[in-house]
């Protein structure tokens, strides 16, 4: 998996139970993953279609560093699927613990919200493993 983004959990990100608010984590994951899909598909016009089940495995507290990783796992005519993991990083040991993971599907859209194909050259390179 490729490192996509690093975030630091701040006080403003904390929910009522003293942990990172789940919606904040989801927005970090979505932001990191869409940037990867844009880069791979060579277009800024990718939108989130769906996220699979998300289980929050470990708490994130103020000051924790979160590394978000991703990898492209499949590509269709108009969409790409990415596996994404958020990992809590320990600066003292450099160890990482998975906080949550999901699969996200993005679809290429035109300006009017219609699905359009990802460029054939991009799909060919992906199929050949050259992404």
C-alpha positions, -999 to +999 in steps of 0.1 A: +000+000+000+011+035-007+011+063+019-014+089+007-018+113+036-007+119+072-029+137+097-025+147+134-056+143+156-064+177+170-087+188+198-112+201+172-115+166+158-126+149+191-161+137+197-181+136+229-164+104+241-128+117+239-120+099+206-116+111+171-151+117+156-158+090+131-170+115+105-137+132+106-119+099+099-142+092+070-135+126+055-097+121+058-101+087+041-123+101+013-099+130+007-068+108+006-085+082-017-100+106-042-066+122-047-052+087-055-081+080-079-076+114-096-039+107-100-043+071-114-073+080-136-056+112-148-087+134-142-100+156-114-136+144-121-139+114-098-167+112-072-173+088-043-198+061-053-196+039-022-176+029+008-178-006+022-183-014+058-161+005+082-151-009+116-133+014+140-108-010+155-088+013+178-094+047+193-076+078+181-068+104+207-055+140+205-019+140+193-021+106+176-006+106+141-027+088+115-012+075+082-036+068+054-026+042+029-043+031-003-040+007-032-060+004-064-076-031-067-098-029-097-109-006-125-140-007-147-150+014-177-161+043-155-149+034-120-120+025-098-119+006-065-093+013-038-085-004-006-077+021+021-063+018+056-059+043+084-031+034+107-021+050+141+016+057+140+039+055+170+068+080+167+089+062+193+088+027+178+076+035+142+050+008+146+016+012+131-018-002+142-047-004+118-075+019+131-099+013+103-100+000+067-125+001+038-129-002+001-140+029-018-153+031-053-150+063-073-168+070-106-156+094-134-183+120-140-188+148-165-199+184-155-235+174-156-232+144-133-232+117-159-208+087-158-182+088-185-154+064-193-120+065-178-095+070-207-087+038-225-050+043-221-054+045-183-075+013-183-050-005-204-020+005-182-040-005-151-048-039-166-011-044-174-002-035-138+016-003-148-001+022-125 
